[in-house]
Amino acid sequence: MAAPPSGQPQFISSSGGNRSLSSSPLIDNSDSNQIIVPEKKSWKNFFAYLGPGFLVSIAYIDPGNFETDLQAGATYKYELLWIILVASCAALVIQSLAANLGVVTGKHLAEHCRAEYSKVPNFMLWVLAEIAVVACDIPEVIGTAFALNMLFSIPIWIGVLLTGLSTLMLLALQQYGVRKLEFLIAFLVFTIAICFFIELHYSKPDPKEVLHGLFVPQLKGNGATGLAISLLGAMVMPHNLFLHSALVLSRKIPRSATGIKEACRFYLIESGLALMVAFLINVSVISVSGAVCNAPDLSAGDRASCEDLDLNKASFLLRNVVGKWSSKVFAIALLASGQSSTITGTYAGQYVMQGFLNLTLEPWLRNFLTRCLAIIPSLIVALIGGSAGAGKLIIIASMILSFELPFALVPLLKFTSCKTKMGSHVNPIAISALTWVIGGLIMGINIYYIVSSFIKLLINSHMKLGLVVFCGILGFLGIAIYLGSIAYLVFRKNRKATHLLASTNSQTVETLPRQDIVDMQLHGRVSTSDVN
């Protein structure tokens, strides 16, 4: 069969040639750089798709989530649990669209942006995506430093420096292949879950109050809106959309209409399972914090700790209230979260750079640069502000992610709702309407918070009137640019069509290797004979 045109999206191809379907194993993984899904339609194929969703779910249970979850529970008890439920449901819909984009077109989101937008918008989107990756990495650095402090009494600033050693762990994983890496991540996810379920058992939150907080929306008290946005920003992250659309390219699926439809369905189920685990973990963290910090017999010292709770204070609080072993369990969960998040952050950073700039760095160099960008501000804040300052930096990073979300979410919604890009697999009208409503609400909440917070800042400032006016002009000019940029992405019509790989019948279309994806995977090296 002739090779497809060079401009056509491509997938990783098997080097083993054609083989009988009857003798094909469940997961053909003769080359550690790929997982080949059998062409025979079967529910057993689902196991071949397991993995990317758990890699993505790590971003929903990273130290940034724990920080905002702890503060939400300590300050508002269970009142903000509904934010977690809404964000998790929205995340499932949005992440499934990201997976569908990669499955259907053979290109990930960053590559579509490079093909669709001109140089200046593409460059700006790349800069924002890189900032999002760094903002995601900051909580991982600080969270790991807190975990080391809890376990070994290492000062926070030294722990921040030691997190750079996670690069070595990441490099050590390259030789074992993608499947073992996915199993490791799944193991870490379940380790985190077990740790917090143990904490939940001993803290004994009121089930009725927890259910009320989950299903009755409310925002009461000063700061509730800001914390809700932080929760949302920590849940639905922009870099995750780039990541998920690229991770699905590690599978070689049957390029038929039925094969693509099956892949989209199984990825939806797989993402749902992974995000369900992440949702339960987040609910557990808020419930533990809410139960402990709102206990009637809480001491004055512990109550003071709850008023400005961060990851480091949470360990001492749990030790005093629940038991000495509890802080160690919490530290283990935090360490697992921070280290596993390193892997997904490195993946996302590399895909973003390759997609927007068509530039690929060695994984160790990419990880080193990202770590440095995250370690420098974390180290400065840890030295000056201590654990309290480091905790506030996590909240700021989460809010940055929330404000940047439209610049990844809007292109994703535009591309997956475009028939010239997705063909027959374009979003149904109902799904398009739902996703635009979700995206609109997220963007509306962010815009409201930016404007209201800026106005309050100006009103409560003690600056002279002239300086207030000057700052107001600059601030509203920035807000106008922010709104204008979002409007540009929303109302600009898609111009580039995608050459779809799917055939209109059940016949499978041969595809060539995605050498760029092969190079970026943290696997063993592929030989020249396997690629050609």
N, C-alpha and C positions, 0 to 999 in steps of 0.2 A: 504494500500500500504506500502511496506517495506521502511524503512528509507534508504537514500543513504549512501554510505560508509563514514566513518568518515573523510577520507582525501579529500573528495569531497567538492568543494566550496559550500557555503550555503547562503541562503537568509533569511531575517526576515519572519517568517511564521505567518499566521493569527491564532489566538487562537479561532476563532469562528467556525472552522470546515467547511465542504462543505456547500454551499448555492446555491440557484437557481439563474441562471444568469438573469432571467427575473425580479427578485426582487432586484438585486444588485444595490446599489446606485452608482452614478457617481464616487465618491471617498469614499471608505470604510475606515473609520478612527476610528473604535470603540476602537482601542488601539492607544493612542497618540504617540506611538513609531514607527508607521509604516503608510504608505499610500499604500493601496492595489489597484492596477489597475485592473478593471474588465476584465474578459477573453473575453468578447464580443468585436469584432473589431469595433471601431467607432472613428470618429474624436473627439468626446467628451472626449475620453481618454486623449487628449492632456492636458486638465486642471489638470489631475492627475500628469503630469510630470512637470508642472510649479513650479519653485522654485530654484532648484540647480544652474541653469544658472545665476540667479540674485545674489545668494550668491557668485558665482565665479566672476561675473562682478565687484563686489566691489573692487577687487584687481586692476582693470583697471582704477579706478577713486579714488584711495586713495591719501593722501597728497603728496606722492612721485611723482605721476603723475602730480599733480597740480604744484609742484615745477619745474619740468623739462619743463612742458608746458609753464609756465610763462616765464622762461628763454629763451625758444626757440622763443616765440613770441616777447619778448623784444629785443633780439639780432638779430634775422633773419627774423622778421616779419612773413610772411606766408610761407617762403621757406621750412620749415621742416614739413609742414602738410602732405606731401606724406608719411613720415615715419609713421604717425599715421594710415593712410589708409592701408599701407602695413602690419603694425604690427597687425591691427585689423583683416584683412583677414587671416593672418597667425595664429592669435590667435583662430579664429573660427575653422579652420581646425584642429589645434593641440588640442584644448579643446574637440572637438567632438571625437577625437581618445581616449582621456582620459575617456570620458563618455562611449564609446563603450567597452573599456577594462573592466570596472566595470560591465556593463550590461551583456556582453557575458560570462565572466568567473566567476562572483560572487566574485572576489578578486580585491582589489584596487592595485595601482601601487607599493606602498611600500611593500605589501605582495608578489607580484610577484618578486620583487628584492630580498627579503629574501630567497625565494624558489629557485631562479635561481643562485645567486652568492654565492661564498664561503665566509667564515667568514670575512676575511680581506677586500675584495672589498665591501662587504655588510656594514661593519662598517664604512668604509670611505664614502660611499654614504650616510649613516645615518648622519655622522658628517656634511657633506656638506648640506644636507637637513635641518638640524637644524640651521646652519648658515644662510641659505636662509630665514627661518622663522623669525629669529631675525632681519635680514636685512630688511625684510618686515615690522616688527613691529616698527622699529626706526622711519620711516616717520610718522606712525600713532601717536606715542608719541609726536613727535615734532609738527606735524600738529595740534593736539588737543591743545597743549600748545599755539601755535600761535592763534588759534581760541579763546581761553579763554582770551588771551591778547587783541585781537581786541574787544571782547564783554564787558569785565569787567576790562580792564587795569591791569591784573594780570601779574607780571613779568614772563618771559619765564621759568626761572628755577623753580619757584613755580608751574607754569602750568605743567611742566614735572612731578613733584611729584604728582600733583592732578590727572594726567591721570591714576594713579594706582587705583583710585576709579572706573574706568570703569569695573574693575573686579566685583564689587558689582552689577552693572547693568547687567552684563553677567550672574551672578548667579541667579538674579531675573527672567531671561527669561526662566530658565530651566523648571519651573512648567507649562508653557503654551503650550508646544508641538512644534513639528517641523513646522507644517503648519503656526501657528501664527508667528513664528520666521521668516519664509520666507516672509510672508506678510509685516512684519516690515522692513525687508531688502529692499524689493521692494519699500516700501513707502519712505525709506531714499534715495534710488537711484533716484526716481522721484523728491524728494525734491531738491536734488543736481542739477538735470537737470533743474528744473524750475528756481532756483536761477541763474544759468549761462545763461539761455536763456534770462532772464531779463537783465543781464549785457550785453549780446550780442546786445539786442535791443537798448540800450542807447549808446553803444560804436560805433555802426554803421561802421563796417569794410566794405571795398569795396568787394562786392560779386565776381567780376571778378578776383581780386587778390587772393581771397581765393580759388576759383576754380583752378586757375593757380598753386597755391602752392600745392593743393591736387593731381593734375594729372601730374605735370612736375617735375620729380626728379632733385634735385640739392643739392650740398654741397659746399658752398662758404665760404671763410673766415676762419681764425684761430679758432680752437675749434669746428667747425661744426661737425666733425666726432665724437668727444667725446660726444657732446650733443646729436647727433643722436643715439649713443649707449645707452646713459642714457634714452632717450625716448623709445628705444626698450626694455631695461631692465625693465623699469617701466611698460611696456605694457604686455610683455610675461614673466610671472614669474614662476620659477621652482616649488615653493610650490603649485601653482594653479593646476598643473598636478596631484599631489598626492591628492589634495583636491577634484577635480571634479570626479576622478575615484572612490572615496569613497562616495561622497554625493549621487550618483545615487543608492547606496545600501539601501537608506532609503525607496525606493519603492519596493513593492513586485509585480513583473511583471509576466505575464503568461510565463512559461518556455517552450514555443514551438518555433519552428523556426520562425513562423509568428509573435509571440508575441515579440520576441527579436528584429526582424527587425523593427517592429513598434516602439518599445522603442528607438532604435537607431535613427530612423527618427525623432521622436518627440523631443528627446533631442537635435538633431541638430537644429531644428526649434527654440526651446526654447532658446538655447544658442545664436543663431543668433539674436533673438529679444533683449536679454539682452545686448549682445555686441554692437548692433546697438545703443542702448541708451548710453552706455559707450563711443562709438566712437563720437557721437554727442556732448557729454559733453567735451571730450578732444579737439575736433575741436573748440568748443566755447571758451574754456580757452585760447588756442593759439591765436584765432582771437581777443578776447578782449585785451589780452596783446599786440598783434601786432598793433592793432588800436590805443590803448592808448599811447604806448611808441613811436610810430612813427608819432604821430600827429604833424602837422607843427607848431601849437601854443603852444607846450609843454614848460613849464618854465624850467629854467636852473636847479633848484632844483629837479624837477620831472625827468628831463632827466638824472641827476646823479643817481637817485634812480633806473632808468631803466637799467643802466649799470651793476648793481650788484643786480638784482631783486631776492628777496626771498618771501616766503609766507607772512611774516610780513610786508615787504615794500609794497607789492601789495595792502594791505588794505588802506594804507595811500595814495598811488598813485591813486587808484580808488576814494577815498573820495575827493581828490583835483581836479581830472579831470572830473569824472562823477557825483559825488554828495555824500553828507555825508551818505545817506542811503545805497549807494552801498557797502561800506566797511562792513556794518552790514549783508547785504545779502551774501557777500562773506564769512564772518565769520560763518554764519549759515551753508552754504554749506560745509565749511571745517570741522566744528564740526561734522556734520552728516557723512561725509566721514571717519573721524578718528575713531569715535565710532563704526560705522558699520564694519570697517575693523578689529576692535578688535575681533569681533565674528568669522570671517572667518580665521583669524590668529590662534585663539585658536583651531578651528576645524582642520586646517592643521597640527598644531604641534602635536596634539594628534594622528591623523592618521599616521603621520610619525613615531612617537615613537612606536605605537602599531605594525605597519607594519614591520619595520626593526628589532625591538628588541623583538617583541611579549610581550611588556610591556605596561600596561595601567595605567595611573595616573588619579586621580580624576580631573574633569575639572577645579575646582577652583585652585588646586595645579599646574596644567599645565599652566594655565593662569598667575598665580602668578610668576612662574619661568621665563616664557617668558617675562613678563613685566619687571621683575628685570634686565634681560639681556639686554633689550632695554633701560630701564630707566637710567642705570648706565652710559653708554657712552654718551647718550643724555644730562644727567645732567652735566657731566664734560665739554662737549663742550659748553653747554649753559652758564655755569658759566665763562668759560675762554674766549670763542669767541663771546658770545652773540647771537643775532638772526642771524647774518651773518654766524657765525661758525655753528650754528644749520642747517642753510640752506644748507651749503656745505656738511654737514654730510648726508643729504637726497640724494644729488647727488652721493656721494660715495656709499651709500647703494644701490641705483638703479644700479650702475655699477657692484657692487658685484653680484646682482641678475642676471645681464646679463651674466657675466662670468661663473656663476654656472649653467646656463640653460642647457648646454649640458649634465650634469650629471643626469638630469631628463628626458630631451627630447630624448636622444639616447636610453635609455632602453624602453621608451614608443613606439618609432618607431620600435624598434626591436621586441617587444612583439606583437604589433598589426599587424605586417607584417608576423608573424609566424603562419603557418597553424596548427602546433601542439598545439598552445595555443588558437587560435581563431576559429579553425574549418572552417566551411563554411562562417563564418562572418569575415574572414581575409581581410585585406585591398586589394582592387583591385590594379592591377599593376600600373594604372595611379595615384591612390591616394598615393600609396607607393612612386612612383617617385616624385610626387609633394611635399610630406612631407619631403623627404630626401633632395630635392633641397632647401626647406625653411630652414630646419635645417642646411644644409651645408652653406648657405649664412649667417645665424646668427652666426654660429661658425667661419666662415671665417672673418667676420667683427670684431668679438671679438678678434681673434688672431692677425689680422692686427693692431688693435688699441693697443693691449698689446705690441707687438714688436716695433712698431713705437714710441709709447710714451716712452718706456724704453730707446730706442736709443737716443731720443731727450734729455731725462733726463741726460743721461751720457755725451752727447756732451756739454750740457749747464751748467753742474755742474762745480763748482770751486774747486773740490777736487784734491788732488795730483794724479799723473798718476798711481802710484801703487794702491791707493785706488779705483780709477776708474776701473782698470783692475779687482781687487778683486770683486767689486760690480757687474761688468759685468758678471764675471764667475758665481756668485751666481744667478744673475737675469736670465741669459740664461739657467742655470740648472733648475730653477723653471719653466721657459717656456717649457723646454723639458719635464719635468715631467707632466705638464698640457697637452701638446699635446699627450704624451704617454698614459695618462689616458683616454683621449677621444678616441684614436686609439684602446685601449684595449676594450672599450665598443662597438665601431663600428664593429670591425672585429671578436670579440668573437662570436662563434656560440651558439645559445640557446640550452640548454641541457635538460631542464625540460619541460615535456608536461603537459597541464592542462586538468583535467577531466571536460569536458564541461557539463553544466546542460541541454542544449537545446536538445530536442528530434528531430528526423529527420522528424517527422510528426506533425500534429496539436495537438496531445495529450499533456496535461500539465503534467509536472513532479513535484511531491511534493517535497518541500525543508524544511530544518530545520532552526531554528532561527540563525541569526548571532549575538550571544550574545555579542561579542566584539563591534559590531557596535551599538547595543542597549545601551550598557553601555556608549559609548562615545557620543551619541547624547545628546544635551543639552535639554532633555525632562524630563517629570516626570518619576519616577521609574516604572519599570515593575515588576509585581508580579511573584512569582515562578511558579504559576499555568499557567501563560501566556507563560512562557519560555519552560516549560516541555511539 
